[in-house]
């Protein structure tokens, strides 16, 4: 049986891991053989030297600058082996970082899954980051990414955000629900009133944690007195750890599943004002029936969901959190209704047809 190939440039657990799992789930539901080829991006001068032959693609906007750090020698060798043994059904490339126009010469369908538009993400990071060197680097990457995103070739492109998908004439393919989330049992009792969850080295999340510390939690405590706070996520920076101590919150780094922390929280908050793409933590909280307040910039994928509460500023997050915690039973019932909608809208079975497209 021919294999469905997923080329994943992720170096560590992140949103790309979730996206890879989405494609794996679809393959399993369709009964397809699949293989993940790791295409980790790292500074390796030997790989970079070999990839100089692809520099023309970068200069013409047909390949991302970061792709020069991907070991395409290994990738193409593995693809040749698979093609000789079982054959290749289709290839999905996760993000432009792992895309090489030479893949199109294999005479099999190639799907470019943008996941998020990197031009938007890099522009946001150039605003957020406090290092002038990094700001400059992000601006360069944003400009080059924008050029790539305007490159049109005979491959399907997907994006998790419906607005972003339109910008690249791509198809909307959101982050999908994991079965273990749907089947999670309800927990009685709470450890925390408020939780923020996400990768704690991701610049937009760090900005959100600053807002939580400097404005939101002090404002809530001014109205309600002491409230318990949890910050959960991998790879917290020194700044994040310092902020957590400052607001007397609990840091939870090592949890296996999101339900291990979300289900013990009354309210999930996400004041991520510079969000791009699809915020997986919002989907997870929604499926798990956890009441939550999200930023306007994170709301695009959830426009069809009735009852999602949006805040556009720190003051709105304060006011709505006070309202939530004061009327918890009402908002818990709303969260149950939202969960049913989200489970229907982002079910893997609903997107099975994308494996037949092209």
N, C-alpha and C positions, 0 to 999 in steps of 0.2 A: 504494500500500500504506500502511495506517495505521501511524503511528510509535509506538514504545514510548519514552516520555519519562522521562529520569532527571534530577531536580532535585538538584543537588549544591552545598551551601553551603561547600565547602572552599576555602580561600584559597591553600593551598600543599600540596605532596605530603605525605600523611599516611595514616593508616588509612582515611580516607574515600575517598582516591584508589583504594586497593585495593578497597574495597567497590564503588565505581562501576565499576571494571574487572570485578568479578564479574558485575554485571548486564549489562555489555556483552558479556562472554563468553557468557552464556546466550542473549542475543539473537542473536549470531553463529551459535551452534550450532543455533538454531531457524530461522535464516534471516529474522529480523525486522529491519525498518528501525528505527533508534533515533536519538535525539538527546539530547545532554547540555545542559541549561540551567544555566549557572553562576549560583549565587545567593550570591555571596560576602558574608560578614558584615563590615561595616566601619562605623565611626562616620561617618555622613553625615547631617547635620542636615536636609538637604532631604528625604532618604528617610524619616528618622524623622518629620518633620512630616507627610508624606503618609500615613504608616502609623498616625497617631494614630486614624484611623477604625476601626482594628482593636483598639484598646485594650480594648474591651469583651470581646473574645475572650480576651485575656490575663487580665483581671480575673475571668473566669468559668472559667479553667483550660482553655480550648479551644485555646490557642495559647501557645507558649513566649515568654518575655520577650525573648529574643535575636532572635526572628523579627521584631521591630519594626525591626531594622537591615537587613533583607533588602529588596532592591528588587523588591517584588511588582508594581509597575507594569510593569517590564520583563518579568517572568516571564509575567504574564497577557497582555501584548501579544504575546509570542512564541507562547504557547499558542494564542491566537486565530488567528494567522497559520498555524500548523501545522494547526489544525483546519479552516481554510478551504481549504487547499491539498491536504493528504493525509489529514487526519483523525488522531485520536489513538486509539491502541489502549488503552494504559494509562499511568498516571503512577506512577512510584516516587519518593518523596521521601526523601532521605537525612537522617535525624535529624529530631527535632522542631523543630530550629532553623529549618528551611525549610518547615515545614508551616503552611498557612493553611486554615481551614475553608471559605473561599470556593472552594477547589479542588474541593470536593465538588459544587458547583453546575454543573460542566462536563458532568455526566452521562456521565462515563467512570470506570472503576474507578481508585481511588487507593490505592496501597500505601504505607503509612508504614513505612519501614525504620528502626527505632530505632538499629540498629548496636550501640550500647551504651546502657544506661540512664544518662542524664545525672545523675539524682538521686544515684545511687551514686557516679559519678565526681566530682561536685562535693562531695559529703560527704567523700570521701577527700582531695580537694585542700584542703578547709578544715582538715583535720587536718595535712596535710603542709606547707603553705605557711607561711613564716616571717613574712610580712607580715600584720599585724593587719587592715589594710584589705582585703587580698585574702581573708583568712579570712572576714570578714564578708560580702563580696560572694559568695563561693562558697556560704555558708550560705543566703543569700537565693535564689540560683539553684537550689540543691538543693531548697529548699522549694517553689519555683514549679514546678520540673521534676517533682517528685513529684505535685503536683496535676494537671499535664498528663497524667502517665502513668496516672492513675486515670480519665481522660476516655475515655468509650467512644463510638465513632462507627462508622458503616458503612464502615469501611476495614480492610484487612488490616494487621496490624503484625507485624514480624519482629524478631528480636534474635539476635545472634551467640552469646550464652551461653545454653545450655539452661535454666539456673536463672533467668536474667533474662527469657527468653521466657515462662516460666510466670507470672512476676509481673505481666505485662501481658496475660495470656491471648493471647499472640502465638504465632507459629510459629517454630520453630527453623530458622535459615538461617545456617550458619557461614561464615566466610571460606573461600574456595575456592582450590584450587591453580592456579597459573599453569603453562601448558604448558612454558614455558622452564625451569621448575624441574624438572619431571619428566624432561625430555630433557637435563639437565646431565650433562656428562662427569665422571668421577671424576678428582681431582687427586692426583698423587703428590707427597709432601713437604708439610711444614707450616711456616708462618711463626711461629705462636703456639700455645702450649699451651691458653690460655683466651681466650675471646672473650665480650664482652657487646655485643649489638647492639640498637639501638632509637633512637627520636627522643630527642635529648639535651637537649631543652628541656621534656620531658614530666615533670611533677613526680614521679610514681611511679618513673620511670626514674632520675631524679636521686637519689631516696632509695636506690634499689638500688645506684647507683654509690658513694654514701656508705658503704653496708654493705660493698661490695667493697673499698673503700679502707681503712676503719677496722678491719675485723675479718677478712673472708674471705681476702683475698690475704696479709696478714701471717700468718694461721694456716696457710695452705697452704705458704708459704715457710719457715715454722718447721719443717715436716715434710719438705719436699722440696728445700729450698734455692731458688735462683733459678728462677722460672718466667716465661715470656714471656706478656704480657697485651695484648690488643687491645680497645679501646673503639671501636665503629664506629657512626656515626649522624650524622644531619643536625642542624644548628643547635645545637652545643654551647654551653652558657652559660659565662660566665667561671669560675663555680665548678667546673663539670665539667672545663674545661681545666686548672684548678689541681690538681684531684684526680688527673687523669691524669698530670701531671708528678710529683706526689708519690709515686705508686706505680711510676714509671718504666714506664708503659704506652705503647703506641703508639696515637695517635688517627688514625682513618681516617674522614674526612668525605665525601670525594668518591668514591663507588663507584656504578657504574651499576646493578648487580644484586647481590642479597644473596649469590649464590654467589661473587662476586668477593672476599668476605672470609670467609664461613662455610667454604668448601671448603678454606681454608688454615689452619683451626683444628682442633685436636684435640678440644676440648670447648667447648660453648656453655653458659653459665650464665645463669640468670635469677632472681635473688633479689628479684623484684618482689612484695612482700608485700601491697601495696594495689592489686592489679590489678582492673580491671573489664572485662567483655566478653571478647573473643577476642584473645589475644596472637599477632599475625601472625608475629612473629619465631620463635616456638616451632614453628609450622607449617612455616616455611621451613627451619629447621634439621633438622626431622624428615624432610622430603621429601629433603633433600640428604644424608641418612645421616650427619649429624653427631651424635655422642653428646652428650647434654645433661642437665642437672639443672634442674628448674623448681620454682617455689614452689607450695605447696598452693593458694594463691588463684588461680593461673593454670591449674589442672588440670581444671576442670569440663568444658571442651569435649573433653577427651582421655580421659575416663573409660573409653571403650570400647577404648582402645589398650592392648594388653598389653606391658608392659616400660618404660613411661615412668617415670623416676626422679624422685621428689618429695622436696624438703627443706623442713622447716617452720621452720628457724632458721638463723642464720649458722653455728653449730657443725655442723649437719648438712651444710650446703653445704661446709664445710671437710673434714669426714670423708669425704663421698662423692666430692669432687673428688680427694682423695688416693687413694682406692680406684680411681677411674676411671683416673687417670693411671698408676697402678701395674699395672693390668690392662687396658691399652688395647685389645688385640686382642679380648678378651671383650666389652667394651662396644661396640666397633665393629661386631661381628657383631649384637649386640642392636639397634644403630641401623639396620642394614640391614633387620632384621625389622620394626622400627617403621615404617620408610619405606614398606614394602609395604602395611602396614595403613592408614597415613595417606593414601597415594595412592588407595586404594580408598574410604575413608570420605569424603574431602573432594574427590572428583573433580567437576568442573562437570557432567558428564553425569548424575550421580546426582541433581542438583537441578533438572533441566530442567522438571520438572512444575510448579514454582512459577509459571512464566509462564502456565500454563493455569488456575491457581487463581483463585478469587473468583467 
